[in-house]
Amino acid sequence: MIKLLFSALIALVLTNSGIALEESVFELNRQEMVKTQLETRGITDAKVLKAMRKVKRHLFVPTHQFISAYNDSPLPIGYGQTISQPYIVAYMTQAARLFPDDRVLEIGTGSGYQAAVLAELVKEVYTIEILKPLADTARVRLEELGYRNIKVKHGDGYKGWKEYAPYDAIIVTAAPDEVPEELVRQLKVGGRMVVPIGSFFQELYLITKRESGIKQELLLPVVFVPMIHSSD
């Protein structure tokens, strides 16, 4: 009996040691990701860099993708969708010029990674996902990770989320053919929207809402999955 208890204790220690070692490896990979993929490519916002160091990207990808979680590339998350390249997540977040009291709308929850990064920086995050399985999984994941300032909705991103509008910023993680007018309407005056526009060829824009209309600033060429309408 004593031998069995001792063996079980040893197994538990080894298991916990393995988990701790694995987390240490992920931590090192995450720090290296920030250093080599972000800092060297113009991500200078200290708060964005801190959030990227903190949020565990490997928890937002399928388990068989853990080994690739901190690679400089997007990764498939199922249903024909992807989790964006870390650099693009950081770039879009920095481009939105966020403040601690901001209310932010995200279009395209995916696995919830971008929402988690945003939640480290702002007061409230509202995120919409058109694919119900992804929305449901992301909601559970974010709740389990302790994010209390994120609300997840299954719905059509083109319609935005009027209930909590207007927003200080909107980040769109799928590409519409043109700037969605309803999303512009849900921005505050002075609000910023970061959105990829185009079908085959896409370009990332910073949209700033003014009293007189909108200002569009071209940022860089990108590749995103298409933004789709609900069938309802």
C-alpha positions as CSV (number, residue, x, y, z in Angstrom):
1,M,0.0,0.0,0.0
2,I,2.8,2.4,1.0
3,K,4.7,1.5,-2.2
4,L,1.6,2.3,-4.3
5,L,1.1,5.7,-2.5
6,F,4.8,6.5,-3.0
7,S,4.5,5.5,-6.7
8,A,1.5,7.7,-7.2
9,L,3.2,10.6,-5.4
10,I,6.3,10.2,-7.7
11,A,4.0,10.1,-10.8
12,L,2.2,13.2,-9.6
13,V,5.5,15.1,-9.0
14,L,6.8,14.0,-12.4
15,T,3.5,15.1,-14.1
16,N,3.5,18.4,-12.4
17,S,7.2,18.9,-13.3
18,G,6.4,18.1,-16.9
19,I,3.6,20.6,-16.9
20,A,5.8,23.3,-15.3
21,L,8.6,22.5,-17.9
22,E,6.1,22.7,-20.7
23,E,4.8,26.1,-19.5
24,S,8.4,27.3,-19.2
25,V,9.0,26.4,-22.8
26,F,5.9,28.2,-23.9
27,E,6.9,31.2,-21.8
28,L,10.3,31.3,-23.5
29,N,8.8,30.9,-26.9
30,R,6.4,33.8,-26.2
31,Q,9.2,36.1,-25.1
32,E,11.2,35.2,-28.2
33,M,8.1,35.8,-30.3
34,V,7.8,39.3,-29.0
35,K,11.5,40.1,-29.3
36,T,12.0,38.7,-32.8
37,Q,8.6,39.0,-34.5
38,L,7.3,42.2,-33.0
39,E,9.9,44.5,-31.6
40,T,12.2,44.2,-34.6
41,R,9.3,45.0,-37.0
42,G,8.0,48.3,-35.5
43,I,5.7,47.3,-32.7
44,T,6.7,49.9,-30.1
45,D,3.7,50.3,-27.9
46,A,4.8,49.1,-24.5
47,K,1.3,48.1,-23.4
48,V,0.7,46.1,-26.6
49,L,4.1,44.3,-26.2
50,K,3.2,43.5,-22.5
51,A,-0.1,42.0,-23.6
52,M,1.5,39.9,-26.3
53,R,4.0,38.6,-23.7
54,K,1.2,37.7,-21.3
55,V,-1.5,36.1,-23.4
56,K,-0.8,32.4,-23.9
57,R,-1.4,31.9,-27.7
58,H,-1.0,28.2,-27.4
59,L,-4.3,28.0,-25.4
60,F,-6.1,29.5,-28.4
61,V,-5.1,26.9,-31.0
62,P,-5.9,23.2,-31.3
63,T,-3.7,20.9,-29.1
64,H,-2.0,19.5,-32.2
65,Q,-0.9,23.0,-33.1
66,F,0.8,23.7,-29.7
67,I,4.2,23.2,-31.1
68,S,3.6,25.9,-33.7
69,A,1.7,28.3,-31.5
70,Y,4.4,30.9,-31.4
71,N,5.5,30.7,-35.0
72,D,5.5,33.7,-37.3
73,S,2.4,32.6,-39.2
74,P,-1.4,32.2,-39.0
75,L,-2.7,28.8,-37.9
76,P,-5.9,26.9,-38.7
77,I,-8.5,26.7,-35.9
78,G,-11.2,24.7,-37.8
79,Y,-14.2,25.6,-39.9
80,G,-12.0,27.2,-42.5
81,Q,-10.8,29.9,-40.1
82,T,-7.4,30.9,-38.8
83,I,-5.8,32.6,-35.8
84,S,-3.9,35.6,-37.1
85,Q,-0.1,35.8,-37.3
86,P,1.2,37.3,-34.0
87,Y,2.6,40.3,-35.8
88,I,-0.7,41.2,-37.4
89,V,-2.5,40.9,-34.1
90,A,0.0,43.3,-32.5
91,Y,0.0,45.6,-35.5
92,M,-3.8,46.0,-35.6
93,T,-3.9,46.5,-31.9
94,Q,-1.3,49.2,-32.0
95,A,-2.9,50.8,-35.0
96,A,-6.2,51.2,-33.1
97,R,-4.5,53.5,-30.6
98,L,-6.3,52.1,-27.6
99,F,-6.8,53.7,-24.1
100,P,-7.6,52.0,-20.8
101,D,-11.2,53.2,-20.6
102,D,-12.1,52.3,-24.2
103,R,-15.0,50.1,-25.3
104,V,-13.9,48.0,-28.3
105,L,-15.9,45.9,-30.8
106,E,-14.1,43.0,-32.5
107,I,-15.6,41.4,-35.6
108,G,-14.5,37.8,-36.0
109,T,-13.8,36.2,-32.6
110,G,-12.3,33.1,-34.0
111,S,-10.6,31.3,-31.1
112,G,-10.6,34.4,-28.9
113,Y,-6.9,35.3,-29.1
114,Q,-7.3,38.9,-30.4
115,A,-10.1,39.5,-27.9
116,A,-7.9,38.4,-25.0
117,V,-5.1,40.7,-26.2
118,L,-7.6,43.6,-26.4
119,A,-9.0,42.8,-22.9
120,E,-5.5,43.3,-21.4
121,L,-5.6,46.9,-22.7
122,V,-9.1,48.2,-22.5
123,K,-12.1,48.4,-20.2
124,E,-14.6,46.4,-22.3
125,V,-14.4,44.1,-25.3
126,Y,-17.4,43.0,-27.4
127,T,-16.7,40.4,-29.9
128,I,-18.9,38.8,-32.6
129,E,-18.4,35.5,-34.4
130,I,-20.6,34.3,-37.2
131,L,-19.7,30.6,-36.8
132,K,-21.6,29.3,-33.7
133,P,-19.2,26.5,-32.8
134,L,-16.3,29.0,-32.7
135,A,-18.3,31.5,-30.7
136,D,-19.4,29.0,-28.1
137,T,-15.9,27.6,-27.7
138,A,-14.3,31.0,-27.5
139,R,-16.8,32.1,-24.9
140,V,-16.0,29.1,-22.6
141,R,-12.3,29.5,-23.2
142,L,-12.2,33.2,-22.3
143,E,-14.4,32.6,-19.2
144,E,-12.1,29.8,-18.0
145,L,-9.1,32.1,-18.5
146,G,-10.7,34.6,-16.2
147,Y,-11.6,37.4,-18.7
148,R,-14.6,39.2,-17.2
149,N,-14.4,42.2,-19.5
150,I,-15.2,40.3,-22.7
151,K,-18.7,39.6,-24.1
152,V,-19.0,37.1,-26.9
153,K,-21.9,37.0,-29.4
154,H,-22.8,34.6,-32.1
155,G,-24.0,36.8,-35.0
156,D,-23.4,38.7,-38.2
157,G,-20.4,41.0,-37.9
158,Y,-21.8,43.3,-40.6
159,K,-24.6,44.3,-38.3
160,G,-22.2,45.1,-35.4
161,W,-23.6,45.1,-31.9
162,K,-25.9,48.1,-31.5
163,E,-26.7,47.4,-27.9
164,Y,-23.3,48.6,-26.6
165,A,-22.5,51.2,-29.3
166,P,-20.9,53.6,-29.8
167,Y,-17.4,52.2,-29.6
168,D,-14.1,53.9,-29.2
169,A,-12.5,51.4,-31.6
170,I,-13.5,48.5,-33.9
171,I,-11.1,45.8,-35.0
172,V,-12.2,43.6,-37.9
173,T,-10.4,40.3,-38.4
174,A,-12.0,39.2,-41.6
175,A,-12.1,41.0,-45.0
176,P,-15.2,42.7,-46.3
177,D,-15.2,44.0,-49.9
178,E,-15.7,47.5,-48.6
179,V,-16.0,49.4,-45.4
180,P,-19.2,48.2,-43.6
181,E,-21.4,51.3,-43.2
182,E,-23.2,49.9,-40.1
183,L,-19.8,49.5,-38.3
184,V,-18.9,53.1,-39.1
185,R,-22.3,54.2,-37.6
186,Q,-21.4,52.4,-34.4
187,L,-18.1,54.2,-34.0
188,K,-17.9,57.3,-31.8
189,V,-16.8,60.5,-33.5
190,G,-13.0,60.3,-33.1
191,G,-13.2,56.5,-33.0
192,R,-10.8,54.2,-35.0
193,M,-11.5,51.1,-37.0
194,V,-8.8,48.8,-38.3
195,V,-10.1,46.7,-41.1
196,P,-8.8,44.7,-44.1
197,I,-10.6,45.5,-47.3
198,G,-10.7,43.5,-50.5
199,S,-11.4,40.1,-51.9
200,F,-8.4,38.5,-53.7
201,F,-6.1,41.4,-53.0
202,Q,-6.5,42.9,-49.5
203,E,-5.2,46.0,-47.8
204,L,-5.4,47.0,-44.2
205,Y,-6.9,50.4,-43.4
206,L,-7.2,52.6,-40.4
207,I,-10.6,54.4,-40.6
208,T,-11.1,57.4,-38.3
209,K,-14.6,58.8,-37.9
210,R,-15.0,62.6,-38.0
211,E,-18.0,64.9,-37.8
212,S,-17.6,65.5,-41.5
213,G,-17.2,61.8,-42.5
214,I,-14.4,59.3,-42.4
215,K,-10.7,59.4,-43.0
216,Q,-9.1,56.3,-44.6
217,E,-5.4,55.6,-44.1
218,L,-3.8,52.7,-46.0
219,L,-1.5,50.7,-43.7
220,L,-0.2,47.5,-45.4
221,P,-1.2,44.6,-47.7
222,V,-2.7,41.6,-45.8
223,V,-4.4,38.3,-46.2
224,F,-7.5,37.5,-44.2
225,V,-10.4,35.1,-44.6
226,P,-13.4,36.7,-46.2
227,M,-16.0,38.4,-44.0
228,I,-19.3,36.7,-44.6
229,H,-22.9,37.6,-44.1
230,S,-25.4,35.6,-42.1
231,S,-27.9,33.5,-44.1
232,D,-30.7,34.8,-41.9
